Amino acid sequence: MILDLAEKAVNYALNFGAEYADVRVEKIKVTSIKYSQERFDVASSGLIFGIGVRALVNGAWGFAASSLIENEEENYVKNASKLAVKAGKAASLHSKKEADIILLKPIKDEDKIVVKKDLSLISIKEKMEIPINLVEATKKFNKKIASASALYLDECGEKAVATSDGAKIINELSRIYFSVKAVAKEGEKLTSIHESEGFLSGFEIFDKIDLRKYAVKAAEKAVKMLEAKPAVKGRFKAILDPKIAGTFIHEAVGHACEADYIITNQSILCNKLGDQIASEQVTIYDDSTLNGGWGSSKYDDEGVPTKKRVLIENGILKEYILNRETAKKLGMQSNGGARAASYAYKPLVRMSNSYLSPKDFSFEELLETVKEGIYVKGSRGGQVDPAKGVFQFSAEEAFLISKGEIAEPLFDVSLSGSILETLKKIFAIGKDIEHHPGFCGKDSQFIPAGDGSPHIAVQEIIIGGKI
């Protein structure tokens, strides 16, 4: 049904004067729950039903979006198509650069997900038990836990994509995310740690996992950090755990490989395809086909088949993340890198699951190799500038490394440096890869995106205080 609406919108747009059109129709049930201080800050559930129409007219893009009402869709579909074309015509009068895209062979497919417990059939009351249980388990761990909070999000339903060059795609969704934050206190000192997880699954996932382990892990780390000493500052050898190494790969490398930044000269990786930009040990992928990957999908939001993109191979820059338009401008083929937060937004060039390929080192061998330095764990986020090629991230935990062993914990640690210099200074890579779910922001759009890495050793990185 929603694919029929998408196809109608494409035909309307062409009849109104579009040279090319793509349409997304979504019918998705979403739930959002936040629990802290023994009360629910948010507990909502609702249906998102809407259409987004993009039209290429005289070398310029027009876009329009509208919510849809059951049994009254026809007029909304027609009006959205008309408005998109009208916007494109208006934009073409003032556009200095003409837009053009790669066209593809027609494709019709369904990307289905099989679940045992449909999220739409689970009551919000039952879902509310998830954050309650996380918070209670966290607070019970130790009397030094001052407070705890938890978040639960899910979405399920269908998304249709239709294009004027013949793509007709149905994508089924069933996605769950939860997180827990533990805050420990001793005297005036406060520390906090969060743990999160995401699954492409139905509600049956909670029959398979132990929620308590996430709560205990967060609480245990938060209490441990109460013993930490003030952060040291300077240039050190360092081991980065999979979380903060994955954040570095995503933020510092993945964004710099997004082709819209390339064609607008906002990335340090412009004109560097084929160049050695990292140590020979470094191979980095952005893989939309990763089985169970948090950011995985068979097709992107332009109806293009996705793939495993080799961004860096043995230190050499091999590929950018592309949508139809940037592929055309760079003389390449789109590799399925167009994603939108919802029907209400235009697709942008985005990552899916970015990760560093593992090598052969055990964690103990990495410690022995580093000898003296800093072990950095977890990420509180940070800042990156793909154009200038610099980054700064704040860690959740850090420890001194002395004589090849983990020593005392450190408090308020951040790491910073040059993206390209840091890539070249990665000299040992572990075999213990982990993938983590997250939400990536760009141009006010937040989408599910995974990142991953094993432990890595870096020859030199700048360690400083809190951002």
Summary of the structure (lengths in Angstrom):
residues: 467
radius of gyration: 23.6
end to end distance: 49.8
largest distance: 72.7
contacts: 1724
relative contact order: 0.14
helix: 26%
strand: 43%
